[in-house]
Amino acid sequence: MPRKGEMKLGVFVNQAGYSEGAWRDPSTPVNGSIEVDHYARVAAVAESAAFHFLFLADHLGSVEQGQASVARESGNAGLEPITLLAALTARTQNIGLVATATTTYNQPYHLARMFASLDHLSRGRAAWNVVTSASKFEAPNFGETELPDHDTRYARASEFVKVVTALWDSWEDDAFIRDKQSGIFADSTKLHVPNHQGKYFSVRGPLNVARPPQGYPVLVQAGASAAGTRLAAELAEVVFTAAPDVEYGKKYYDSIKEKARAVGREDNQVLVMPGIIPIVGRTKQEASDKLQRIQSYAHIDVQISLAERMLDVDLSSIDLDSLVPATLPTTNIFQSRQTVLLELAARHKFTWRQLIRFVADGRGHRIIVGTPDEIAENMVDTFNQSAADGFNVMSATLPGEFMEFVELVIPELRRRGKYRSAYAGQTLRENLGLMRPLNRFTQASR
């Protein structure tokens, strides 16, 4: 049955593209990962199609799985996302700007200040993708040998966000009078000191930045483990997830909505947006040929290195043509992604070699290969089945594959009445249909 409303769309900007070998594609700029013009071009294409946001992932360490893969890895030469998005505020007008920042190796005051600043610079288009660190390469950069355990990371993240939002509420919306005649810059009665004392943080405040235009930048989260879904239900306004098929996506969608309702949240204030990797061709054969060409860019050393990181397993002594086991030792890294990949491997009876290929292609996200009509129909069907409120489009190469998606698939979505033609509001919250949060201190005084 057709579902009312239109889907939301973001574009996942991963340097040269989401494919592990994207940097080798002739259409991608060889130094694009560190060139603002490359990112600005992708942003311009997305904004011309009224995409809701740009999404930048991040981690705080270089990938060093082995010397063979390091020489071929392209992910060690990127830019810090908040800095990059600050630069893009001057080169965009409407599109939302989502930056990933970890709660494991940051402090709440730092991130509250940076995201408030980004929201002001962009006039209300900022969003924070709240993550916990999940790479063994991050811990040694902060004086630790191992990551904190999984549940501790999420407990810290929950308290971290509470501190950040309290800091954003330090000043009421109209606290800064800036009256030159009287000499009064701020109404001191509208200043509030959060004075947070918790298990992980002691933060007095207040923040030395005016309350963000959106009240709070939009909160994004990508948890799918038990701890991750609890955090998403508690605080996320956009939930980014990996759903390799519609059946998995629907189960996840229903679970998140149910958990959010249980803590008093409304369905339309928790948007589930799984990643998709569209490979579009004017014919099915053209799309299939394109996928094979893109796959050829990723060297086997890089593929194996990625699979080892995602699954937290050493593949050096494993027969790659043997079947993937139903279970692996519980990981302290990507728990939810490991579960998704193992379930998929069991369902399709994958060998390790096949799973390695699947991980290299999409890391567990759904790959849709076909004509513009087929890709649009797949997306609409997923939306209609309430397995997604929209999608994070993870183009295999940038800007090439993304430009073709915009040129060929977006018109098909509009023809079906499922995607907009223009921006509806000024802020990211307005464009996503999300409420602007009231200041907690103002509410408390009523």
RODO-2510 file (C-alpha; in nm, 4 decimals, decimal comma):
residues 446
     n   res          X          Y          Z
     1     m     0,0000     0,0000     0,0000
     2     p     0,1429     0,3430    -0,0939
     3     r     0,2608     0,5472     0,2028
     4     k     0,1815     0,9153     0,2362
     5     g     0,4603     1,1682     0,2387
     6     e     0,8003     1,2035     0,0767
     7     m     1,1270     1,0347     0,1623
     8     k     1,4283     1,2187     0,3040
     9     l     1,7651     1,1925     0,1289
    10     g     2,1210     1,2495     0,2442
    11     v     2,4463     1,2007     0,0572
    12     f     2,7284     1,0155     0,2319
    13     v     3,0503     1,1894     0,1326
    14     n     3,3419     0,9511     0,1752
    15     q     3,6336     1,1235     0,0027
    16     a     3,6441     0,9699    -0,3503
    17     g     3,3378     0,7504    -0,2922
    18     y     3,2147     0,4587    -0,0839
    19     s     3,3904     0,1897    -0,2871
    20     e     3,7232     0,0833    -0,1370
    21     g     3,8993     0,1534    -0,4668
    22     a     3,7039     0,4646    -0,5659
    23     w     4,0147     0,6822    -0,5777
    24     r     4,1347     0,4825    -0,8800
    25     d     3,8319     0,5675    -1,0934
    26     p     3,9221     0,8014    -1,3833
    27     s     3,6338     1,0333    -1,2933
    28     t     3,7516     1,1067    -0,9389
    29     p     4,0072     1,3809    -0,8670
    30     v     4,3279     1,2144    -0,7531
    31     n     4,3735     1,4544    -0,4597
    32     g     4,0002     1,5031    -0,3925
    33     s     4,0188     1,3817    -0,0331
    34     i     4,2009     1,7009     0,0709
    35     e     4,0540     1,9498    -0,1794
    36     v     3,7630     2,1663    -0,0684
    37     d     3,6616     2,2149    -0,4333
    38     h     3,5902     1,8414    -0,4634
    39     y     3,3569     1,8444    -0,1645
    40     a     3,1989     2,1712    -0,2768
    41     r     3,1200     2,0156    -0,6153
    42     v     2,9425     1,7197    -0,4528
    43     a     2,7567     1,9627    -0,2256
    44     a     2,6470     2,1723    -0,5231
    45     v     2,5082     1,8664    -0,7045
    46     a     2,3251     1,7558    -0,3899
    47     e     2,1874     2,1023    -0,3229
    48     s     2,0642     2,1361    -0,6816
    49     a     1,8573     1,8213    -0,6195
    50     a     1,7256     1,9469    -0,2817
    51     f     1,9032     1,6776    -0,0800
    52     h     1,8446     1,7163     0,2913
    53     f     2,2051     1,6847     0,4044
    54     l     2,5700     1,6000     0,3415
    55     f     2,6983     1,3332     0,5785
    56     l     3,0673     1,3072     0,6713
    57     a     3,1966     1,0030     0,8604
    58     d     3,5120     1,0112     1,0716
    59     h     3,7502     0,8169     1,2956
    60     l     4,0497     0,9287     1,4995
    61     g     4,3221     0,7025     1,3721
    62     s     4,5014     0,5788     1,0638
    63     v     4,4307     0,2315     0,9294
    64     e     4,7394     0,0154     0,9843
    65     q     4,6153    -0,3407     0,9458
    66     g     4,9280    -0,4464     0,7565
    67     q     5,1913    -0,2937     0,5334
    68     a     5,0456    -0,4587     0,2225
    69     s     4,7093    -0,2890     0,2678
    70     v     4,8446     0,0429     0,4008
    71     a     5,0175     0,1055     0,0691
    72     r     4,6849     0,0734    -0,1129
    73     e     4,4471     0,2297     0,1440
    74     s     4,2938     0,5646     0,0491
    75     g     4,1273     0,6453     0,3802
    76     n     4,4328     0,7840     0,5568
    77     a     4,4405     1,1198     0,3798
    78     g     4,1073     1,2839     0,4642
    79     l     4,0051     1,6046     0,6383
    80     e     3,8538     1,6617     0,9832
    81     p     3,4778     1,6908     0,9165
    82     i     3,3748     1,9876     1,1331
    83     t     3,6546     2,1978     0,9842
    84     l     3,5559     2,0911     0,6322
    85     l     3,1872     2,1636     0,6869
    86     a     3,2719     2,5062     0,8295
    87     a     3,4433     2,5802     0,4969
    88     l     3,1399     2,4501     0,3064
    89     t     2,9015     2,6844     0,4901
    90     a     3,0309     2,9608     0,2627
    91     r     2,9726     2,7501    -0,0506
    92     t     2,6231     2,6207     0,0233
    93     q     2,2898     2,7817     0,1032
    94     n     2,0300     2,5217     0,2012
    95     i     2,1713     2,1755     0,2482
    96     g     2,2244     2,0300     0,5961
    97     l     2,5782     1,9596     0,7170
    98     v     2,6297     1,6434     0,9243
    99     a     2,9657     1,5876     1,0945
   100     t     3,0655     1,2739     1,2832
   101     a     3,2359     1,3225     1,6199
   102     t     3,3113     1,0562     1,8783
   103     t     3,2096     1,0768     2,2431
   104     t     3,4916     0,8403     2,3412
   105     y     3,7887     1,0673     2,2779
   106     n     3,6408     1,4162     2,2988
   107     q     3,5110     1,6366     2,5796
   108     p     3,1515     1,7689     2,5891
   109     y     3,2489     2,1349     2,6154
   110     h     3,4665     2,1128     2,3034
   111     l     3,1980     1,9541     2,0868
   112     a     2,9176     2,1724     2,2244
   113     r     3,1190     2,4784     2,1269
   114     m     3,2186     2,3520     1,7814
   115     f     2,8711     2,2355     1,6769
   116     a     2,7055     2,5504     1,8127
   117     s     2,9540     2,7522     1,6067
   118     l     2,8845     2,5417     1,2955
   119     d     2,5128     2,5927     1,3418
   120     h     2,5587     2,9699     1,3618
   121     l     2,7932     2,9812     1,0624
   122     s     2,5485     2,7781     0,8524
   123     r     2,2412     2,9653     0,9820
   124     g     2,0862     2,6534     1,1260
   125     r     2,2023     2,3663     0,9056
   126     a     2,4339     2,1715     1,1369
   127     a     2,3947     1,8153     1,2643
   128     w     2,6067     1,5947     1,4883
   129     n     2,6457     1,2245     1,4132
   130     v     2,7001     1,0907     1,7643
   131     v     2,9322     0,7887     1,7636
   132     t     3,1450     0,5877     2,0013
   133     s     3,4950     0,4999     1,8823
   134     a     3,5140     0,1502     1,7351
   135     s     3,8646     0,1243     1,5946
   136     k     4,1593    -0,0279     1,7750
   137     f     4,3768     0,2299     1,6007
   138     e     4,2169     0,5150     1,7978
   139     a     4,2932     0,4129     2,1574
   140     p     4,6758     0,4471     2,1370
   141     n     4,6361     0,8037     2,0131
   142     f     4,4841     0,8951     2,3496
   143     g     4,7137     0,7161     2,5913
   144     e     4,5191     0,3878     2,6006
   145     t     4,6101     0,0404     2,4795
   146     e     4,2506    -0,0753     2,4227
   147     l     3,9116     0,0830     2,3673
   148     p     3,6814     0,1009     2,6711
   149     d     3,4364    -0,1885     2,6654
   150     h     3,1311    -0,1571     2,4389
   151     d     2,8658    -0,0883     2,7056
   152     t     3,0877     0,1628     2,8851
   153     r     3,1376     0,3534     2,5595
   154     y     2,7620     0,3819     2,5120
   155     a     2,6927     0,4757     2,8731
   156     r     2,9519     0,7517     2,8410
   157     a     2,7930     0,8611     2,5119
   158     s     2,4493     0,8946     2,6710
   159     e     2,5832     1,1177     2,9477
   160     f     2,8013     1,3077     2,6976
   161     v     2,4990     1,4111     2,4900
   162     k     2,3078     1,5176     2,8018
   163     v     2,5970     1,7471     2,8946
   164     v     2,6244     1,8914     2,5423
   165     t     2,2530     1,9709     2,5144
   166     a     2,2589     2,1320     2,8598
   167     l     2,5490     2,3494     2,7462
   168     w     2,3537     2,4501     2,4339
   169     d     2,0799     2,5672     2,6720
   170     s     2,3215     2,7854     2,8752
   171     w     2,1781     3,0998     2,7187
   172     e     1,8141     3,1560     2,6357
   173     d     1,7349     3,2354     2,2726
   174     d     1,6905     3,6095     2,3333
   175     a     1,9592     3,6506     2,6002
   176     f     2,1900     3,8686     2,3912
   177     i     2,0361     4,2146     2,3711
   178     r     2,3369     4,3961     2,2247
   179     d     2,1923     4,7394     2,3088
   180     k     2,4549     4,9990     2,2184
   181     q     2,2673     5,2866     2,3834
   182     s     2,2373     5,1277     2,7266
   183     g     2,5613     4,9332     2,7045
   184     i     2,3831     4,6110     2,7945
   185     f     2,5113     4,3246     2,5806
   186     a     2,3337     4,0342     2,7521
   187     d     2,0406     3,9860     2,9894
   188     s     2,2112     3,8067     3,2769
   189     t     1,8797     3,6684     3,4044
   190     k     1,8718     3,4529     3,0902
   191     l     2,2040     3,2858     3,1624
   192     h     2,1951     2,9365     3,3159
   193     v     2,4826     2,7315     3,4541
   194     p     2,4324     2,3584     3,3798
   195     n     2,6739     2,2495     3,6564
   196     h     2,6645     1,8838     3,5509
   197     q     2,7993     1,6245     3,7926
   198     g     2,7805     1,2670     3,6622
   199     k     2,9576     0,9345     3,6451
   200     y     3,1810     1,0265     3,3505
   201     f     3,1797     1,4064     3,3403
   202     s     3,1941     1,7075     3,5664
   203     v     3,1147     2,0180     3,3612
   204     r     3,0105     2,3475     3,5156
   205     g     2,9470     2,5564     3,2053
   206     p     2,8007     2,7825     3,0801
   207     l     2,8897     2,7722     2,7117
   208     n     3,0543     3,0818     2,5661
   209     v     2,8516     3,0602     2,2445
   210     a     2,4958     3,1856     2,1954
   211     r     2,2245     2,9184     2,1771
   212     p     2,2335     2,7555     1,8303
   213     p     1,9784     2,8759     1,5716
   214     q     1,8153     2,5316     1,5727
   215     g     1,8122     2,5166     1,9529
   216     y     2,0228     2,2039     1,9141
   217     p     2,1940     2,0938     1,5934
   218     v     2,0111     1,7839     1,4672
   219     l     2,1239     1,4684     1,6500
   220     v     2,2134     1,1704     1,4305
   221     q     2,3104     0,8246     1,5577
   222     a     2,3960     0,4913     1,3993
   223     g     2,3695     0,2309     1,6725
   224     a     2,2291    -0,1151     1,5983
   225     s     2,3605    -0,3195     1,8929
   226     a     2,1416    -0,3453     2,2033
   227     a     2,3222    -0,0507     2,3615
   228     g     2,3243     0,1384     2,0313
   229     t     1,9501     0,1048     1,9685
   230     r     1,8767     0,2183     2,3244
   231     l     2,0834     0,5307     2,2646
   232     a     1,9205     0,5896     1,9256
   233     a     1,5707     0,5563     2,0723
   234     e     1,6640     0,7915     2,3547
   235     l     1,8175     1,0784     2,1597
   236     a     1,8545     1,0301     1,7817
   237     e     1,6460     1,2401     1,5459
   238     v     1,7990     1,0740     1,2403
   239     v     1,9062     0,7096     1,2672
   240     f     2,1627     0,5934     1,0125
   241     t     2,1825     0,2157     0,9780
   242     a     2,3035    -0,0679     0,7565
   243     a     2,0121    -0,2732     0,6217
   244     p     2,1284    -0,5270     0,3598
   245     d     1,7696    -0,6103     0,2602
   246     v     1,4125    -0,4906     0,3133
   247     e     1,3281    -0,7645     0,5637
   248     y     1,6121    -0,6661     0,7953
   249     g     1,5319    -0,2984     0,7426
   250     k     1,1684    -0,3411     0,8426
   251     k     1,2572    -0,5280     1,1623
   252     y     1,5081    -0,2607     1,2567
   253     y     1,2641     0,0202     1,1706
   254     d     0,9868    -0,1304     1,3825
   255     s     1,2254    -0,1912     1,6727
   256     i     1,3595     0,1661     1,6787
   257     k     1,0136     0,3215     1,6541
   258     e     0,8799     0,0973     1,9314
   259     k     1,1721     0,1780     2,1622
   260     a     1,1349     0,5508     2,0905
   261     r     0,7618     0,5415     2,1684
   262     a     0,8406     0,3686     2,4975
   263     v     1,0377     0,6753     2,6090
   264     g     0,7649     0,9153     2,4966
   265     r     0,8894     1,0135     2,1526
   266     e     0,6780     1,0561     1,8384
   267     d     0,7403     0,8474     1,5265
   268     n     0,7936     1,1473     1,2991
   269     q     1,0670     1,2819     1,5278
   270     v     1,2834     0,9709     1,4823
   271     l     1,3754     0,9301     1,1146
   272     v     1,5292     0,5983     1,0080
   273     m     1,7560     0,6428     0,7061
   274     p     1,9539     0,3327     0,6014
   275     g     2,2442     0,3563     0,3621
   276     i     2,2059     0,2430     0,0015
   277     i     2,4693     0,2047    -0,2693
   278     p     2,3009     0,2626    -0,6055
   279     i     2,4791     0,1437    -0,9195
   280     v     2,2739     0,2975    -1,1975
   281     g     2,2895     0,2242    -1,5689
   282     r     2,0631     0,3099    -1,8573
   283     t     2,0294    -0,0654    -1,9030
   284     k     2,0639    -0,3486    -1,6505
   285     q     2,3735    -0,4724    -1,8345
   286     e     2,5349    -0,1308    -1,8214
   287     a     2,4788    -0,1192    -1,4456
   288     s     2,6225    -0,4701    -1,3988
   289     d     2,9275    -0,3856    -1,6087
   290     k     2,9800    -0,0696    -1,4042
   291     l     2,9691    -0,2654    -1,0774
   292     q     3,2326    -0,5072    -1,2082
   293     r     3,4556    -0,2189    -1,3139
   294     i     3,4250    -0,0511    -0,9722
   295     q     3,4918    -0,3815    -0,7959
   296     s     3,8126    -0,4257    -0,9939
   297     y     3,9646    -0,1165    -0,8297
   298     a     3,9858    -0,2672    -0,4793
   299     h     4,2962    -0,4855    -0,4350
   300     i     4,2476    -0,8118    -0,2438
   301     d     4,4821    -0,6902     0,0344
   302     v     4,2553    -0,3915     0,0950
   303     q     3,9425    -0,6077     0,0828
   304     i     4,0807    -0,8485     0,3421
   305     s     4,1997    -0,5647     0,5646
   306     l     3,8528    -0,4081     0,5640
   307     a     3,6810    -0,7398     0,6383
   308     e     3,9178    -0,8025     0,9292
   309     r     3,8353    -0,4602     1,0765
   310     m     3,4598    -0,4903     1,0296
   311     l     3,4398    -0,8446     1,1678
   312     d     3,7254    -0,8189     1,4206
   313     v     3,8826    -1,1405     1,2967
   314     d     4,2287    -1,2464     1,1733
   315     l     4,1912    -1,3990     0,8262
   316     s     4,5596    -1,4735     0,7669
   317     s     4,5304    -1,8462     0,8487
   318     i     4,1710    -1,9072     0,7342
   319     d     4,0808    -2,0968     0,4166
   320     l     3,8983    -1,8258     0,2257
   321     d     3,6946    -2,0830     0,0335
   322     s     3,5501    -2,2339     0,3525
   323     l     3,2028    -2,1386     0,4736
   324     v     3,1722    -1,8490     0,7171
   325     p     3,0794    -1,9818     1,0654
   326     a     2,7454    -1,8886     1,2185
   327     t     2,9136    -1,7112     1,5106
   328     l     3,2425    -1,5461     1,5996
   329     p     3,3769    -1,4368     1,9388
   330     t     3,1878    -1,1294     2,0604
   331     t     3,3727    -0,8210     1,9474
   332     n     3,4393    -0,4972     2,1348
   333     i     3,4449    -0,3154     1,8005
   334     f     3,1532    -0,3141     1,5508
   335     q     2,9157    -0,5457     1,7377
   336     s     2,6030    -0,4689     1,5381
   337     r     2,7777    -0,4785     1,2000
   338     q     2,9424    -0,8108     1,2817
   339     t     2,5974    -0,9543     1,3631
   340     v     2,4421    -0,8202     1,0418
   341     l     2,7222    -0,9603     0,8266
   342     l     2,7214    -1,3021     0,9921
   343     e     2,3430    -1,3319     0,9587
   344     l     2,3675    -1,2405     0,5921
   345     a     2,6527    -1,4882     0,5350
   346     a     2,4487    -1,7660     0,6964
   347     r     2,1413    -1,6842     0,4885
   348     h     2,3345    -1,6887     0,1606
   349     k     2,5816    -1,9645     0,2617
   350     f     2,8774    -1,7361     0,1887
   351     t     3,2366    -1,8521     0,1870
   352     w     3,4876    -1,6183     0,3456
   353     r     3,5936    -1,5039    -0,0020
   354     q     3,2342    -1,4123    -0,0905
   355     l     3,1819    -1,2296     0,2380
   356     i     3,5069    -1,0376     0,1912
   357     r     3,3825    -0,9276    -0,1516
   358     f     3,0444    -0,8254    -0,0070
   359     v     3,2077    -0,6237     0,2710
   360     a     3,4381    -0,4500     0,0226
   361     d     3,1424    -0,3535    -0,1959
   362     g     2,9193    -0,2101     0,0731
   363     r     3,0247    -0,2924     0,4323
   364     g     2,6784    -0,4359     0,4931
   365     h     2,4762    -0,1626     0,3236
   366     r     2,2316    -0,2557     0,0487
   367     i     2,3668    -0,2409    -0,3064
   368     i     2,1006    -0,1732    -0,5702
   369     v     2,2148    -0,2430    -0,9257
   370     g     1,9823    -0,1522    -1,2106
   371     t     1,8156     0,1056    -1,4303
   372     p     1,6870     0,4359    -1,2914
   373     d     1,3354     0,2940    -1,2891
   374     e     1,4440    -0,0197    -1,1011
   375     i     1,6422     0,1720    -0,8384
   376     a     1,3619     0,4233    -0,7826
   377     e     1,1054     0,1435    -0,7557
   378     n     1,3243    -0,0380    -0,5021
   379     m     1,3560     0,2763    -0,2901
   380     v     0,9842     0,3550    -0,3072
   381     d     0,8938    -0,0023    -0,2159
   382     t     1,1242     0,0116     0,0872
   383     f     0,9685     0,3433     0,1888
   384     n     0,6134     0,2151     0,1380
   385     q     0,6821    -0,0927     0,3494
   386     s     0,7927     0,1351     0,6353
   387     a     1,1436    -0,0024     0,6311
   388     a     1,2868     0,3501     0,5918
   389     d     1,1876     0,7169     0,6178
   390     g     1,4523     0,7971     0,3608
   391     f     1,8042     0,7002     0,2601
   392     n     2,1660     0,7993     0,2948
   393     v     2,2921     0,7670    -0,0647
   394     m     2,6425     0,6192    -0,0571
   395     s     2,7645     0,6544    -0,4126
   396     a     3,0479     0,4195    -0,5083
   397     t     3,2439     0,7029    -0,6690
   398     l     3,2282     1,0805    -0,6243
   399     p     3,1233     1,2869    -0,7954
   400     g     3,0601     1,0592    -1,0968
   401     e     2,8171     0,7978    -0,9629
   402     f     2,6370     1,0551    -0,7518
   403     m     2,5838     1,2865    -1,0491
   404     e     2,4282     0,9988    -1,2436
   405     f     2,1993     0,9166    -0,9499
   406     v     2,0808     1,2783    -0,9395
   407     e     2,0391     1,2972    -1,3165
   408     l     1,8636     0,9633    -1,3638
   409     v     1,7039     0,8428    -1,0405
   410     i     1,5823     1,1635    -0,8752
   411     p     1,3393     1,2400    -1,1653
   412     e     1,1939     0,8890    -1,1256
   413     l     1,1387     0,9444    -0,7542
   414     r     0,9670     1,2757    -0,8268
   415     r     0,7518     1,1208    -1,0973
   416     r     0,6266     0,8778    -0,8332
   417     g     0,5509     1,1663    -0,5956
   418     k     0,8040     1,0490    -0,3369
   419     y     1,0667     1,3205    -0,3447
   420     r     1,0547     1,6981    -0,3287
   421     s     1,1717     1,9516    -0,5876
   422     a     1,2757     2,2354    -0,3549
   423     y     1,3697     2,3133     0,0032
   424     a     1,0761     2,3664     0,2367
   425     g     1,2472     2,5640     0,5135
   426     q     1,5550     2,7567     0,6164
   427     t     1,7033     2,5194     0,8737
   428     l     1,7833     2,1497     0,8600
   429     r     1,5212     2,0872     1,1286
   430     e     1,2552     2,2576     0,9192
   431     n     1,3518     2,0602     0,6104
   432     l     1,3426     1,7304     0,8002
   433     g     1,0162     1,8138     0,9777
   434     l     1,1804     1,8028     1,3214
   435     m     1,0682     2,0157     1,6156
   436     r     1,2972     2,2842     1,7552
   437     p     1,3755     2,1895     2,1176
   438     l     1,2767     2,4322     2,3890
   439     n     1,5391     2,5526     2,6362
   440     r     1,5207     2,3215     2,9403
   441     f     1,5845     2,6074     3,1827
   442     t     1,3014     2,8151     3,0359
   443     q     1,0681     2,5166     3,0600
   444     a     1,1694     2,4498     3,4181
   445     s     1,0815     2,8054     3,5233
   446     r     0,7264     2,7857     3,3898
***
